[in-house]
Amino acid sequence: MKHYILPRLISVGAAILLLGACASSNDTAEAKPAAQTLIIDTHIDIPFRLHRNYADVGFATEGGDFDYPRAVAGGLNAAFMSIYIPAAVDEAGNSATLADKLIDDMQALAENHPDKFAIATCSADIYAHASKGLIAMPLGMENGGPVATSEGALEHYYQRGIRYITLAHSKSNALSDSSYDLNEAHGGLSPLGRNMIARMNKRGIMIDVSHISDSAFAQVIELSEVPVIASHSSLRHFTPGFRRNMTDDMVATMAAAGGVIQINFGSSFISSEAREYANTASARAIAYQRQNNLTADAPELRAFRTQYREDNPYPFATMDMVLDHIDRAVDLGGINSVGIGSDYDGVGDSLPTDLKDVSTYGALMDGLRGRGYSETDINKIMGGNLLRVWQTAEAYAAAQGYPAQCSG
């Protein structure tokens, strides 16, 4: 396990000075309150939400967890947009096509609303866009299948703005085994996946260990020359048996290597009761699907899931439970090891009370204050720790001859 001497993060004081004039002048939303920190959420599923059911999130939208007015109300500065590739799409050989389409859509969103959003391709862009009152949209790829499609694919997606890659998703793929897939085909990382760790390090692309198996996680920590992130994971301590979350040892190990766990807000990631509910509901739906020979997207199956939810009220987690995950992660890895990766628009109608959408980051910060965190600590949790890892990845790549490319 490697330990790192990390470069000094651009001072929080400098960030606050930059943010002092960040209130939006756009009259479609309330003015952003005076910011005390950079708020960076590392996982928001807007690209796939819009792919399935388009809405212009530059304006208020019905449904969903993210749009511009709500993001402004929450003080959000940067949202890593998830370029999510379902395992079935990857297996069908269409991962690269979908990835490029989702990236095109995010570029179009920024181009259509240049007074609201801007693509971010380096850590410095976060500060630059914040100083102009823009919400930055860096890109993270959820499921590394597209970069396994050709020798030049990693460079292609770097040039298109991808700055972290979640190695796998719900099934093992060409790079890594998945925490959801009991058939651990590679025993962790594949040979290609091992090679990809070095290539991602060299190019300044952060490695995301969310979704991968415990064995793959251990191998990533051993191989990576820079700290890694878990872009949207929580703690297995609170959800025993849920392999998608991280064990105490994994959190401590990643922290010792300079990494950061970005806490997922989904109730089934936070609460054991919600986790058990999700397991039962899924098993009932699968049985119904098989009994009636239905496809996964059949209207009858959707209706069954809806009726099950009506008959069996969902046990939502609370914000205090989310704070419990943050507290324990801090206890395990220190204040420099924790951030936020909400999974907004990626976990359906399962978000905790008081954290229902992107307007609620301020409530989370108030909750942290209530737990005794200082403003310096809150700055780190809400974005500073993630920026430190990103800057470390950029510094390592620059030393290999690949300086960060910024969008401006």
N, C-alpha and C positions, 0 to 999 in steps of 0.2 A: 504494500500500500504506500503510495506516494504522499508526501507532505509538501506544502507549497509555501513559498514566500510570495505574497501577493502584492501587486502594484497598488499604490494609494488611489482610492476612488476620488474622482472630482469632488471637492468638498460639498457637503450638504448646504453650507452657507452660500456657496456659489450657485447651487441649484435654486435656492430660495430667491436669490437676487434675480435670477433668470425668470423665475415664475411670478415675480411680483406684478408684472404687466400682462399676465396670461389670461385675464378675464376676456371672454369672447365678446366681441361687439355685435355678433350676429343676433338679430332680434327674434330668431325662431326658438331661442332657448333662454332660460334665465342666466344671468351673468354668473360665471364660475366664482365661487368664494375665494378669498385670498388663500393661496395654497401654502401649506406648511411643509410639504414634501412632494417628491415625484411619486405618483401612483402608477405602478406598472403591473399589469395583470398578464401573466404569461400564457393564458389559454382561454380564448374566446372563439366559439365555433360559428361565427358569422358567415364565413365562406360557404360552408355546406348548408347552413340554414337558407341562405339566399339561393343556392343552387337548387334546392328542393322547392322553395316557395318564395319567389322574389318579392322583396319589399325595399323601398328606398329608405335605408336607415340613416340617411342624412337628415331625415325629418322624424317626427314622432310616429311610431308604428304600434299597431295593435298586436298584442302577443309578443313572444320572444323576450329576451332578457337584455338586449342591447339596442340602442339607437342613440343618435347624437344628443338630443335634449337630455336623456337620462344620464348619458356619460358625462355631460357637462355638470349636471346636478351632483353627480358623485365625485367630481374633481378628477376624473380619470385623465392621465396624461399619455399613456401608451398601452395599447392592447395588442399583444401578439395574436395575430389572426391565424387560426389553425387551418392549414391546408390538409384537411382530413381525407384520407384514402381508405374507404372500407376494405376489409380483407377480401371480400368477394370480388371487388373491382380489381384488386391486385392480382388475385388468382386468375381472373379472366384475361389478364394481359393488358388492361386498360388504365393502369395506374398513372402513367406519364401523361396521357391525354387529359385525364381528370385533373391532375395537379396543375397543368398549364392553364386549364380553363379556370380553375379557382383563383389562381394568381392573376389572370387577366381580369377577373371580376373585381378583385381588390384594387388593382390599378385603376380600373374604371370608376370605382367608388371615390378614390382620391381625386381623379381628374374631374369628376362631376361636381365635387364639393371642395374646391381648392382652398376655401376659407374655413374648412372644418377638419379635414383629414389630410395626412401626408404619409406616404410610404417611408419607413425608416430602414436603412440598411447598415447602420453602424450605431454604436452606443452614443456617439456625439450627436447623432440626429435627434435623439430623444430630448436633449437639452435645447437644441436649435429649434425644433418644432414647438416645444413648450413655450419658448420665448416669443413665438409668433401667435400663441393662442390656438395652436392646432393639436388635434389628437393624433399621435404618431401610431402608425400601423406597421410594426415589424412583422415578419412572417415566420411561422414555425411549421414544419412538415410533420404531421401526425401519421406515422407509418412510413418507414423508409423504403418501401417497395419501389417507388419511382427512381431512386438513385442506384438501384441494382439493375436497371434495364439496359445500361450501356456503360462503356468505360468513361464517356464524357458527361454522363448524367449529373454527377455531383457538381462539376463546374458549371453546367448549364443552370442548375437550380441555385447555385450561389449567385450567379449573375442575375438571376431573376428575383433575388432578395431573400432567399431562405437562410435563416440564421440560427435555427436549431432544428434537429431532426429527432423525432421519437422513433427509435429503431424499428419497433414492431407495433402492431395494434392487437386485435382480438385473436389472431392466429399467428403461429410461427411463420416467418417469411424467409426470404433469401438471406437476410442479415442476422436474424436473432429469433430465439424462442420467445413466446408471449406468456405472460402471467396467466392469461385466460385459457391457454392451450395445454392440456395435460399431456399431449403427445409432444414432448420436448425433443424434437427431431435432431437438434444440433448439440444438445447438452450445454446450451448457453448461446454463445455466438457461433455463427458459421465461419469458415475460413474467410469468406468475403466480408463478413461483418467485422472480423478482427482487423482486416486490412482497412476497412472503412473508418475505423476509429482513428487510425494514424492519419488518414487522408482528411478527415474532418478537422482534427487538431491542426493540421498544417494549413488548412484553408480558413480557419477561424470560425467554423460552424460549431455551435455548442451541441454537446451530446445530451440527449434527453433519455433518462432511464425509466420514466413512467411507462407502464405497460409491459416491460420485459420481465423475464423470469428471474428468480433469485440468482441462479447460476450465471445468467447473462450479466446481471448487475455486477456480481463479483469480478467477472472478467473485464468489464468496462473499467471498473475502478483500478484494476491492475494495469491495464493497457494505456489508459488515457494519460497524456502528459499535462493536461490542464484540468481544473475542476469541472464537474458536470452538474446538471440540474435534473430534478424531477419536476417537470413543468406543471403537472396537475395530479398530485398524489397526496394521500393523507396517511394516518398512522394505523397499522394493523393491530396495535395494542387495543384500540377501541372497537375494532371489527374483526374479532378472531376468525382465522380461516380464510379471510378475504385476501387472496394472494396479490390482487391488484394494488393494495396498499403496501407500505413499507414497514418492515420490522424495526424494532428499536435499534438493533445492531446495524441495520442498513443505514438508518438515519445518522447514527453516530459515526459510522465508517465514511459515509459520503461527506459529512461535516469535517472530519479529520483531514480529508483530501481537498478541502476548500469548497465543497459543493453546497447546493441549496435545495431544500425541499419546498416546493411551491404548493401550499395547501389547497386541495380541491374542496369546494363548498357543497357538492352534491350530498344530500342527506344520507344516501346509502354508502358514501365514503366516510361519513362522520359518525353515524349512529348504528349500533349493533341491531337495534330494533328495526330501523329502516333497511338495513342489510338483509335481515331475515325476511322481511316483507318482500323485498325485491327477489330473493331466491325463490320464495313460495309462488309469487305471481308469475315469475318466469317459468317455473316448472308446470304450473297450471296451463299457461298459454301454449307451451310446447306440446303438452298432452292433447290439448284441444286441436292444435294445428295437425298433429299426426292422425288423430281420430277422424278428422274431416278432410284429410289430404289437401291441405291448403298451402299456398305459397307464403313466404315470409311477409309479403306486402299485401296479402289478401284483405279486402275490406271487412270480411267476416272476422278475421283475426284481430284487426284493429278495434272492431266493435266489442269483441270479447274482452280485450284488455281494458277498454273504457268502462264496460259494465262491472268488471272485477273491481276496478278502482272505486266505482260508486258504491258497490256493495261492501267494500272493505276499505274504510278510510285510511289514507296514507299517514304514517307516523313521522311527520316532518321533524328533522333535527332543529335545534335552536342555535342562535348565534353563540350562546355560551358554550355549546358543544364544540363549535368551530374554534373558539378561543382556547378550549381545553387542548385541542390538537396543537395549536400554536405553542401553548405553554409547555407541553411535553416535548415538542421538538426543540424548543429552546433549552430545556433541561438536559436533553440528550446531546445536542450538538453546539449549543451556545447561540447567542443572539445573532451571530453572523451567518447562521445556517438556515434561516426560514424566510419564506416570502409567500406570495399569493398567486394561485393559478386557478381561478374560480371554476372553470369549465362552464361558464355562462353560455347558453344556447346549445350546450352539449349534454346536459343531464335531464332534459325534459322538465316536467313539472315536479321536481323533487328538491327544490332549493329550500334552505332553512328559513324559518321565520326570521324576519328582519334583514334577510340578505337575498331578496327575491330578484334583484336585477342590478345593473351597473350604477344605479343612483345611490347605492347603500354603502359605498366604501367609507364615507364619513361616519356612519353608524359603527362600522367595524373599528375604525380608529378610536372612536369614543369608548368602545368596549375594551380596547387595548389600554387606554388610559385608566379605565376602571380597574384593570388588573394590575396597575402599577407600573406600566411601561413608560419610560421617559420619551420625550419627543425625539431624541436621537435614536432610541430603540425603534420607535414607530417608523422613522425615516428608513431604517434598514429593512424592516419587514415589508413595508409597502412598496419598495422598489430598489433601495440602495444595495441590498445584498445581490439581487439579480444583476444590477449594473456592474458590480465588482467582478462577478464571474464572466460576464460578457467582455468586459475590458481586459480581463486576464487572457481570455481566448484570443482576442484581437492582438494583444501584445505578443503572445506566443507565435501567432501566424506571421506577424510583422518580422519577427526574428528569423523566420524561415523564408523571408522574401516575399510575403504576401500581405502588404499593409491593408488595413480596412478600407473598403470602398463605401463612401457615404452617398446618400441620395441628394444631400444638400439641405 
